[in-house]
Amino acid sequence: MIDDNPRPRCVICPRDLFDDEAGRYVCRICEQRISRDLTALAGPGGLYARLCLRIHPGRSGDGGAVSGTPGRSMPLNAEVLSLTAGGGIVSTLETWVEDWATYGLGTVGIGGRLQYRLDRAVATLHLNLGRACSAHPALDEFAAEVGQAIRRCEALITGERQPRKVPVQCPCGGILWVALDTPGEECRGCGTEYGPVDVKRLPIAERAAA
């Protein structure tokens, strides 16, 4: 039987929104996850600041040199530099601040050092996140870009290669990202728990993969 009045869904999960979430694009669970990701990026102990210490691959986490020929500078880590320099994570966040500003969600800052600019952008986005969940239709794109920045930072900081993940689709419409070594996943849309075999039998989510 087709439901003539389907409940609105979160644009990220996509879980059915509760009655007290009416008028929102994003459920509160996804809002909390975005908030955690933003918080993880900022500050002197945040992922961005820690990643900056990795620009020189011969340096340890506390900034001290651990190898290399005396008197010769260490080569730059190009991937880390691409994320930490202008045009990287800072510019990505500032572009979203500019976009949100067109919806009346914060104001655009001007100038400053990169760490300061990142912290200011995060603070603006964090402050206006609650209103954006009801006012900005592209929260799924924003959450995806912030989440991607988090994963890239973590992988470069730890030096671990992240397993390639493929998007698969639950019958409820929810998207799950599965790697070869995935022990199992729970669909955030309907709460269905899949074991390591069953989750790999789900069909590829063509829209997410594109």
C-alpha angles and dihedrals in degrees: 000000000000117000107231090196107041117188116251114259136215109261090224109042094016096228122154108263118241121239091258089054093059113140094025128117093204132045119236093250091060091043089057091050092051089049091053092049093051091048091050092058100052137072135037091295096040127113094261094053091045091048091054088063088061096060088100106051092206093063128094125229093269092055097257121133113250102179144359140095114300112254094019123102118236118249116258120254099238096199093051090045091052090057099042101040127077109295092036131087093326093055091045091056093043090052089055090048089054090048093048090048089065086062092050091257104134136317132273117254125218130225133324137123117316096253090050091048091050093049091048093049092048091049091051094047092044093049093051099036095100093055092041090060088068100031109038119068095195098063089121091061091046093049091048093052094047091046091050091051090051093051094047092049093049093048093050094044094051094036090229122140109233114227114247111257128206124205114239127181129235116215087251090062096256119139121229124188111221132189128191091258096045108140091201140304139226119221109236089204101061105002095244112156117218125197123224092270101040095048090056090053093062115107121261112264099235096189094052092043091054 
